Amino acid sequence: MTMSRRTLRNGKGATIVEFALVFPLLLLLMFGVMDFGFYFFVQHSLQFATREGVRLALVGRTINDSSGNPMSRVASIIQTIQSKASVAVKPADVSVSVFPVDATFADPSGWQTIQDAGLPGSYMRVRARYTYRFITPLIGAFVPGRSKVIEVQATYRNELFN
């Protein structure tokens, strides 16, 4: 009888030790799935928003601001991208560049600051960038700077609009 009590008591201690060893790995896995799931959600939302901005840009359309005044083409593209991306991120945190590309589709120097919607028939590129900061410090510790820049782009040709 004394032997079975001792075995039972030792078994409880082994279970606690095993749980203590596995629990941090379980937490890392759970938080990793959540953090990377949100990362991919932000990335997908930014891709969708950029695609919608390009759809507006290639036909030469513009939108109105909140007061009903027509916006420029560049401002319309930026506003569309930022508003569509707002489902996942703060619109002000999304930086958008709109610039023409040549026949080799190479980026011009200083493309980060260019805001030019181009002329009818021009080849254009829209690039949106957002710095994603990992929510979980434990996951962020594995990424340099605890953040990652999400950059999406679309290249298109302006239609022959008026």
C-alpha positions as CSV (number, residue, x, y, z in Angstrom):
1,M,0.0,0.0,0.0
2,T,2.8,2.5,0.8
3,M,4.5,1.7,-2.5
4,S,1.4,2.7,-4.6
5,R,1.1,6.0,-2.7
6,R,4.7,6.9,-3.4
7,T,4.3,6.1,-7.1
8,L,1.2,8.2,-7.4
9,R,2.8,11.1,-5.7
10,N,5.9,10.9,-8.0
11,G,3.6,10.7,-11.0
12,K,1.9,14.0,-10.1
13,G,5.3,15.8,-9.8
14,A,6.3,14.4,-13.2
15,T,3.2,15.8,-14.8
16,I,3.8,19.2,-13.4
17,V,7.4,19.2,-14.6
18,E,6.3,18.1,-18.1
19,F,3.7,20.8,-18.2
20,A,6.2,23.4,-17.1
21,L,8.5,22.3,-20.0
22,V,5.8,22.3,-22.7
23,F,3.7,25.3,-21.7
24,P,6.2,28.0,-22.9
25,L,6.4,26.3,-26.3
26,L,2.6,26.1,-26.4
27,L,2.4,29.9,-25.6
28,L,5.0,30.7,-28.3
29,L,3.1,28.7,-30.9
30,M,-0.2,30.3,-30.0
31,F,1.1,33.8,-30.0
32,G,3.1,33.1,-33.1
33,V,0.0,32.0,-35.0
34,M,-2.0,35.0,-33.8
35,D,0.8,37.5,-34.5
36,F,1.6,36.2,-38.0
37,G,-2.1,35.8,-38.7
38,F,-2.6,39.5,-38.1
39,Y,0.6,40.3,-40.1
40,F,-0.8,38.4,-43.1
41,F,-4.2,40.1,-42.7
42,V,-2.5,43.5,-42.8
43,Q,-0.5,42.5,-45.8
44,H,-3.6,41.2,-47.7
45,S,-5.6,44.4,-46.8
46,L,-2.8,46.6,-48.1
47,Q,-2.6,44.6,-51.3
48,F,-6.4,44.9,-51.8
49,A,-6.2,48.7,-51.0
50,T,-3.4,49.2,-53.5
51,R,-5.3,47.3,-56.2
52,E,-8.4,49.4,-55.6
53,G,-6.3,52.6,-55.8
54,V,-4.8,51.4,-59.1
55,R,-8.2,50.7,-60.5
56,L,-9.2,54.3,-59.9
57,A,-5.9,55.6,-61.3
58,L,-5.7,53.8,-64.6
59,V,-9.0,55.2,-65.9
60,G,-8.1,58.8,-64.8
61,R,-11.0,59.2,-62.3
62,T,-10.9,61.4,-59.2
63,I,-13.0,61.4,-56.0
64,N,-14.4,64.1,-53.8
65,D,-13.1,65.0,-50.4
66,S,-15.4,65.1,-47.3
67,S,-16.5,68.6,-48.2
68,G,-17.6,67.5,-51.7
69,N,-14.7,69.2,-53.5
70,P,-13.0,67.3,-56.3
71,M,-9.5,66.0,-55.4
72,S,-6.5,65.7,-57.7
73,R,-5.7,62.3,-59.3
74,V,-2.8,61.7,-56.9
75,A,-4.8,62.7,-53.9
76,S,-7.6,60.5,-55.0
77,I,-5.3,57.5,-55.4
78,I,-3.8,58.1,-52.0
79,Q,-7.2,58.6,-50.3
80,T,-8.6,55.5,-51.9
81,I,-5.6,53.3,-50.8
82,Q,-5.7,54.7,-47.2
83,S,-9.4,54.4,-46.8
84,K,-9.5,50.8,-48.1
85,A,-6.5,49.9,-45.9
86,S,-8.2,51.4,-42.8
87,V,-9.9,48.1,-42.1
88,A,-6.5,46.8,-40.8
89,V,-4.3,49.8,-40.1
90,K,-4.4,53.5,-39.3
91,P,-4.6,55.3,-42.7
92,A,-2.1,57.9,-41.8
93,D,0.6,55.2,-41.2
94,V,0.4,54.1,-44.9
95,S,2.8,55.9,-47.2
96,V,1.9,55.9,-50.9
97,S,4.1,56.7,-53.8
98,V,2.8,57.2,-57.4
99,F,5.4,57.5,-60.1
100,P,5.9,56.9,-63.8
101,V,8.2,54.0,-65.0
102,D,10.1,53.7,-68.3
103,A,10.0,50.9,-70.8
104,T,12.4,48.8,-68.6
105,F,10.0,49.2,-65.6
106,A,12.9,50.4,-63.4
107,D,12.1,52.6,-60.5
108,P,13.4,56.2,-60.9
109,S,15.8,57.6,-58.4
110,G,14.0,59.2,-55.4
111,W,10.7,57.3,-56.2
112,Q,9.8,57.4,-52.5
113,T,9.0,61.1,-52.7
114,I,7.5,61.3,-56.2
115,Q,3.7,61.9,-56.5
116,D,2.9,62.0,-60.2
117,A,-0.2,60.2,-61.6
118,G,1.1,60.5,-65.1
119,L,-0.4,61.2,-68.5
120,P,-2.8,59.1,-70.6
121,G,-0.9,56.1,-71.9
122,S,2.0,56.3,-69.4
123,Y,3.2,53.3,-67.5
124,M,2.8,53.9,-63.8
125,R,3.6,52.3,-60.5
126,V,1.9,52.7,-57.2
127,R,3.7,51.5,-54.1
128,A,2.3,51.5,-50.6
129,R,4.3,50.9,-47.5
130,Y,3.4,50.2,-43.9
131,T,5.6,49.3,-40.9
132,Y,4.1,46.4,-39.1
133,R,5.0,46.2,-35.4
134,F,4.7,42.8,-33.9
135,I,2.1,42.7,-31.1
136,T,3.7,40.0,-29.0
137,P,7.1,41.0,-27.6
138,L,8.2,37.4,-27.6
139,I,7.6,37.1,-31.3
140,G,9.0,40.5,-32.0
141,A,12.3,39.5,-30.3
142,F,12.9,37.1,-33.3
143,V,12.5,39.9,-35.9
144,P,15.2,42.6,-36.2
145,G,13.9,45.9,-35.0
146,R,10.7,44.2,-33.7
147,S,9.0,45.4,-36.9
148,K,8.8,44.6,-40.6
149,V,8.0,46.9,-43.5
150,I,5.2,45.6,-45.7
151,E,5.6,47.0,-49.2
152,V,3.1,46.3,-52.0
153,Q,3.1,47.6,-55.5
154,A,1.1,47.6,-58.7
155,T,2.3,48.6,-62.2
156,Y,-0.2,49.6,-64.8
157,R,-0.7,51.6,-67.9
158,N,-3.0,54.6,-67.9
159,E,-5.9,54.3,-70.3
160,L,-6.3,57.0,-73.0
161,F,-8.6,59.1,-70.8
162,N,-9.4,62.8,-71.4
